[in-house]
C-alpha cells in the first residue's frame, strides 16, 4: 500500500486530489452546519445528548429513514461538529455551539444564504446567461435574507441614533422594511415616533407585521406591501430610510427612485440610505453579483456615483460616511 502511495506521490498524481480534499472538507462542514441550524437540530442538541431513536422519532417518521438520518448525523461527527457517545448525539464544535444560540441567528442565516443563494449564483450564472434566463426575486428566500441582513444591526442602529431625535413627534417612512427591526429600534428611541414600512416581498411584509404585533407596536407602526414607486407621494414625513436595498433598482432608475422618495418628505426632511458600495470585500462582490444578475435590480453603486444621484434627485447637503473601516458600507444623507 505504501509503495503505491509513494509512487503516486513521486509522479505528482496526489497533489490535485489532496488540494481538492483540503478545499472540500470546510465546505462539507459549513453545509452540514447550515442544514442543522435551519432544521433546528443544533438547538435541539444544545441542551445535551439525544439518543438516535429519540431523534429518529422526531425527524424521520418512516422507520426505514432512520439509516439515512444516522448517516447524516455521522457526517456531523466526521466534521467534528457533533459527537456521539453512549448517551446519544450532542454538540462538539465551537461553531455548532455558537450557531445554536438564538442571538446568533443572523449568522446562521448568513451561512445558509452563502450556501444557497450565493452557491446558485456562482454555479448557474454562465448557463443562465447563455439561455437568457436571468435570476429573479423569486430565486431568493426573502425571509432568509431579512434574517441575515440583521448582521448590520449594530452599525445601522448607530446611524438611527444620529438621525432620530430622542423626543418630539417624528414621522418615519422606511422603504424595504425587512423584518421591521429598524422600525422597532427607532420607535424605542423616540416614544412619539410613528412609522410606515413599505416592503416589496409579501412574505417579508407579513413577517414584519407579525413582529410589530409581537412587539406591541401596531398602534404606532404599520407595514404595506408593494413597490414604493406605486405609492403616491405626500410630503408629510420627517425621515425616510433605505437600508441595503438600493440595488433592488437598476442603476439608471435610481435618480427617479430617489426623486420619488423626496416627494414623501416635508421641506427639511431627510433621507438616510445605507448600502454596500463597490469595490469591496468578497461578500460585497457576491452582493454586487446578485444585483447585476437579477431582473429589475442592479449592481452596487460607487460611493461617488451615489452622492451624485442624490444631488440629481434634488437633495441638498448630501453627505457620505463609511460605517466600517475595512468594508465599503456607507451611509448617505440628503435633505429635501
C-alpha positions as CSV (number, residue, x, y, z in Angstrom):
1,X,0.0,0.0,0.0
2,X,2.7,2.5,1.0
3,X,4.8,1.7,-2.1
4,X,1.8,2.6,-4.3
5,X,1.2,5.8,-2.3
6,X,4.9,6.9,-2.7
7,X,4.9,6.1,-6.4
8,X,1.8,8.2,-6.9
9,X,3.3,11.0,-4.9
10,X,6.6,10.8,-6.8
11,X,4.6,11.0,-10.1
12,X,2.7,14.1,-8.8
13,X,-0.7,12.3,-9.1
14,X,-1.7,13.0,-5.5
15,X,-1.3,16.8,-5.4
16,X,-4.6,17.7,-7.0
17,X,-6.7,15.2,-5.0
18,X,-5.2,16.4,-1.8
19,X,-5.8,20.0,-2.7
20,X,-9.4,19.3,-3.5
21,X,-10.0,17.3,-0.3
22,X,-8.5,20.2,1.7
23,X,-10.9,22.5,-0.1
24,X,-14.0,20.3,0.3
25,X,-13.7,19.5,4.0
26,X,-14.7,23.0,5.2
27,X,-17.3,23.2,2.5
28,X,-19.0,20.0,3.8
29,X,-18.6,21.2,7.3
30,X,-20.3,24.5,6.5
31,X,-23.1,22.8,4.6
32,X,-23.8,20.4,7.5
33,X,-23.9,23.3,9.9
34,X,-26.2,25.4,7.8
35,X,-28.6,22.4,7.4
36,X,-28.5,21.5,11.1
37,X,-29.2,25.2,12.1
38,X,-32.0,25.6,9.6
39,X,-33.8,22.4,10.8
40,X,-33.4,23.4,14.5
41,X,-31.2,20.4,15.2
42,X,-28.3,22.4,16.6
43,X,-30.7,23.9,19.2
44,X,-32.2,20.5,19.9
45,X,-28.8,19.1,20.7
46,X,-27.5,22.1,22.6
47,X,-29.0,21.0,25.9
48,X,-27.3,17.7,26.0
49,X,-27.1,14.2,24.3
50,X,-30.1,12.9,22.5
51,X,-30.3,9.2,21.6
52,X,-30.7,8.2,18.0
53,X,-34.1,6.5,18.5
54,X,-35.5,9.8,20.0
55,X,-34.1,11.9,17.2
56,X,-35.5,9.5,14.6
57,X,-38.9,9.7,16.3
58,X,-38.8,13.5,15.9
59,X,-37.2,13.8,12.5
60,X,-37.8,10.6,10.5
61,X,-41.4,9.3,10.6
62,X,-40.6,6.4,8.3
63,X,-38.7,3.7,10.2
64,X,-36.6,3.0,7.1
65,X,-35.4,6.6,7.0
66,X,-33.5,6.0,10.3
67,X,-30.5,4.7,8.4
68,X,-30.3,7.9,6.3
69,X,-30.7,10.1,9.4
70,X,-27.9,8.1,11.1
71,X,-25.6,8.6,8.1
72,X,-26.4,12.3,8.1
73,X,-25.6,12.6,11.7
74,X,-22.4,10.7,11.2
75,X,-21.2,13.4,8.7
76,X,-21.6,15.8,11.6
77,X,-19.4,13.6,13.7
78,X,-16.8,13.3,11.0
79,X,-16.7,17.1,10.6
80,X,-16.2,17.3,14.4
81,X,-19.3,19.5,14.9
82,X,-21.2,16.7,16.6
83,X,-20.1,13.9,19.0
84,X,-21.6,10.5,19.8
85,X,-21.3,8.6,23.0
86,X,-23.4,6.1,24.9
87,X,-26.0,8.7,25.7
88,X,-26.5,9.9,22.1
89,X,-25.6,12.8,19.9
90,X,-24.6,16.2,21.2
91,X,-22.7,19.3,20.0
92,X,-18.9,19.2,19.9
93,X,-17.6,22.0,17.7
94,X,-17.4,25.7,18.7
95,X,-19.2,26.8,15.6
96,X,-22.1,24.4,16.2
97,X,-22.4,25.7,19.8
98,X,-22.3,29.3,18.7
99,X,-24.8,28.8,15.8
100,X,-27.2,27.0,18.2
101,X,-27.7,30.2,20.2
102,X,-30.7,32.4,19.3
103,X,-28.6,35.6,19.5
104,X,-26.5,34.3,16.6
105,X,-29.5,33.6,14.3
106,X,-28.4,36.2,11.8
107,X,-25.0,34.4,11.4
108,X,-26.8,31.1,10.9
109,X,-29.0,32.7,8.2
110,X,-25.9,34.3,6.5
111,X,-24.2,30.9,6.4
112,X,-27.3,29.4,4.8
113,X,-27.5,32.3,2.4
114,X,-23.9,31.7,1.3
115,X,-24.6,28.0,0.7
116,X,-27.8,28.5,-1.2
117,X,-28.2,31.8,-3.0
118,X,-24.5,32.6,-3.4
119,X,-23.9,29.0,-4.5
120,X,-26.6,29.1,-7.1
121,X,-25.3,32.5,-8.4
122,X,-21.8,31.2,-8.9
123,X,-22.8,27.8,-10.3
124,X,-25.7,28.8,-12.6
125,X,-25.0,32.3,-13.9
126,X,-23.0,31.4,-17.0
127,X,-25.6,28.8,-18.1
128,X,-28.4,31.2,-17.4
129,X,-26.7,34.0,-19.4
130,X,-26.4,31.6,-22.4
131,X,-30.1,30.7,-22.1
132,X,-31.2,34.3,-21.4
133,X,-32.7,33.0,-18.2
134,X,-31.7,35.6,-15.5
135,X,-32.3,35.3,-11.8
136,X,-35.4,36.9,-10.3
137,X,-36.5,37.9,-6.8
138,X,-38.4,34.5,-6.7
139,X,-35.0,32.8,-6.7
140,X,-34.2,34.2,-3.2
141,X,-35.7,33.4,0.1
142,X,-37.0,36.7,1.3
143,X,-37.3,35.8,5.0
144,X,-33.8,34.3,5.0
145,X,-32.3,37.5,3.5
146,X,-34.2,39.6,6.1
147,X,-32.7,37.4,8.9
148,X,-29.1,37.5,7.6
149,X,-29.3,41.3,6.9
150,X,-29.6,41.7,10.7
151,X,-25.9,41.3,10.8
152,X,-25.7,45.0,10.0
153,X,-27.8,46.0,13.0
154,X,-25.1,47.4,15.3
155,X,-23.9,49.8,12.5
156,X,-27.5,50.7,11.4
157,X,-28.6,51.2,15.0
158,X,-25.8,53.7,15.4
159,X,-26.9,55.6,12.3
160,X,-30.5,55.6,13.5
161,X,-29.4,57.2,16.8
162,X,-27.8,60.0,14.8
163,X,-30.9,60.9,12.7
164,X,-33.8,60.1,15.0
165,X,-34.2,62.5,17.9
166,X,-35.0,61.1,21.3
167,X,-38.0,63.3,21.8
168,X,-40.6,65.1,19.7
169,X,-43.0,64.0,17.1
170,X,-41.4,62.2,14.2
171,X,-42.9,60.5,11.1
172,X,-40.7,57.8,9.6
173,X,-41.1,56.2,6.2
174,X,-39.0,53.0,5.9
175,X,-38.6,51.6,2.4
176,X,-37.9,47.9,2.3
177,X,-38.5,47.4,6.0
178,X,-37.5,43.7,6.1
179,X,-38.2,42.2,9.5
180,X,-39.2,45.5,11.0
181,X,-36.3,45.5,13.4
182,X,-35.1,49.0,12.5
183,X,-38.6,50.5,12.9
184,X,-38.6,48.8,16.3
185,X,-35.3,50.4,17.3
186,X,-36.4,53.9,16.1
187,X,-39.7,53.6,18.0
188,X,-37.9,52.6,21.2
189,X,-35.5,55.6,20.8
190,X,-38.4,58.0,20.4
191,X,-41.8,57.2,22.1
192,X,-43.6,59.7,19.9
193,X,-42.4,58.3,16.6
194,X,-44.9,57.0,14.1
195,X,-43.7,54.8,11.2
196,X,-44.9,53.3,7.9
197,X,-42.9,50.5,6.4
198,X,-43.2,49.6,2.7
199,X,-42.0,46.1,1.7
200,X,-41.8,44.7,-1.8
201,X,-42.0,41.0,-1.0
202,X,-45.3,39.8,0.5
203,X,-43.8,37.1,2.7
204,X,-41.3,39.5,4.2
205,X,-44.0,42.1,4.8
206,X,-46.2,39.6,6.6
207,X,-43.2,38.6,8.8
208,X,-42.7,42.3,9.7
209,X,-46.4,42.7,10.6
210,X,-46.2,39.7,12.9
211,X,-43.1,41.1,14.5
212,X,-44.7,44.6,15.0
213,X,-47.7,42.9,16.7
214,X,-45.5,40.8,19.0
215,X,-43.5,44.0,19.9
216,X,-46.7,45.9,20.8
217,X,-46.1,48.5,18.1
218,X,-49.3,48.2,15.9
219,X,-50.6,51.5,17.2
220,X,-47.5,53.3,16.1
221,X,-46.3,51.4,13.0
222,X,-47.8,49.7,10.0
223,X,-46.4,47.8,7.0
224,X,-47.8,48.0,3.5
225,X,-46.8,45.7,0.6
226,X,-45.8,46.9,-2.8
227,X,-43.2,48.7,-4.9
228,X,-42.6,52.2,-3.4
229,X,-42.9,53.7,-6.9
230,X,-46.5,52.7,-6.9
231,X,-47.4,54.8,-3.8
232,X,-48.4,58.4,-4.4
233,X,-46.1,60.7,-2.5
234,X,-47.4,63.1,0.1
235,X,-44.8,65.4,1.7
236,X,-45.6,64.6,5.4
237,X,-42.6,62.5,6.6
238,X,-39.6,63.8,8.6
239,X,-37.3,61.0,7.7
240,X,-37.2,58.3,5.0
241,X,-34.8,55.3,5.2
242,X,-33.5,52.7,2.9
243,X,-31.2,50.0,4.3
244,X,-29.3,47.7,2.0
245,X,-31.8,47.8,-0.8
246,X,-31.0,50.5,-3.4
247,X,-29.5,47.7,-5.6
248,X,-33.1,46.4,-5.9
249,X,-33.4,49.1,-8.5
250,X,-31.4,49.3,-11.8
251,X,-28.7,52.0,-11.8
252,X,-30.5,54.1,-14.5
253,X,-33.7,54.1,-12.4
254,X,-32.1,55.3,-9.1
255,X,-32.3,59.0,-9.6
256,X,-36.0,58.7,-10.3
257,X,-36.5,56.5,-7.3
258,X,-34.7,59.0,-5.0
259,X,-36.7,61.8,-6.5
260,X,-39.9,59.9,-5.8
261,X,-38.8,59.4,-2.2
262,X,-38.1,63.1,-1.9
263,X,-41.8,63.6,-2.7
264,X,-42.7,61.9,0.6
265,X,-40.6,64.3,2.7
266,X,-41.6,67.6,4.1
267,X,-39.3,70.5,3.4
268,X,-36.2,69.9,5.5
269,X,-37.0,66.2,5.8
270,X,-34.0,63.9,5.4
271,X,-33.3,60.6,3.5
272,X,-30.9,58.2,5.1
273,X,-29.7,55.5,2.7
274,X,-27.3,52.8,3.7
275,X,-25.7,50.4,1.2
276,X,-22.7,48.5,0.3
277,X,-20.6,50.0,-2.5
278,X,-18.2,48.7,-4.9
279,X,-15.3,47.8,-4.9
280,X,-15.3,46.0,-1.6
281,X,-14.8,42.6,0.0
282,X,-15.7,39.2,-1.4
283,X,-19.1,39.4,0.4
284,X,-19.8,42.7,-1.3
285,X,-18.7,41.1,-4.6
286,X,-21.3,38.4,-4.2
287,X,-24.0,41.1,-3.3
288,X,-22.9,43.0,-6.4
289,X,-23.2,39.9,-8.5
290,X,-26.7,39.2,-7.2
291,X,-27.8,42.7,-8.1
292,X,-26.2,42.6,-11.5
293,X,-27.7,39.2,-12.3
294,X,-31.3,39.7,-11.1
295,X,-34.1,41.1,-13.2
296,X,-35.2,44.5,-12.1
297,X,-32.1,45.1,-9.9
298,X,-28.7,46.4,-10.4
299,X,-25.1,46.3,-9.3
300,X,-23.9,48.1,-6.1
301,X,-23.2,51.8,-6.6
302,X,-19.9,53.5,-6.4
303,X,-19.8,55.9,-3.4
304,X,-19.3,59.0,-5.6
305,X,-22.0,57.8,-8.0
306,X,-24.5,57.5,-5.2
307,X,-23.7,61.0,-4.0
308,X,-24.2,62.4,-7.5
309,X,-27.5,60.6,-7.8
310,X,-28.7,62.2,-4.6
311,X,-27.9,65.6,-6.0
312,X,-29.5,64.9,-9.3
313,X,-32.7,63.8,-7.5
314,X,-32.8,67.3,-5.8
315,X,-31.4,66.6,-2.4
316,X,-29.2,69.2,-0.7
317,X,-26.4,68.9,1.9
318,X,-25.5,65.4,0.6
319,X,-23.0,63.5,2.8
320,X,-21.4,60.1,2.7
321,X,-19.9,58.3,5.7
322,X,-18.1,55.0,5.7
323,X,-19.6,52.9,8.5
324,X,-16.9,50.2,8.9
325,X,-13.1,50.7,8.3
326,X,-12.4,47.6,6.3
327,X,-15.7,47.4,4.4
328,X,-17.3,49.5,1.7
329,X,-20.5,50.1,3.6
330,X,-21.7,53.7,3.5
331,X,-24.4,55.9,5.0
332,X,-25.6,58.6,2.6
333,X,-27.7,61.5,3.8
334,X,-29.6,64.2,1.9
335,X,-32.1,66.9,2.8
336,X,-35.2,67.7,0.9
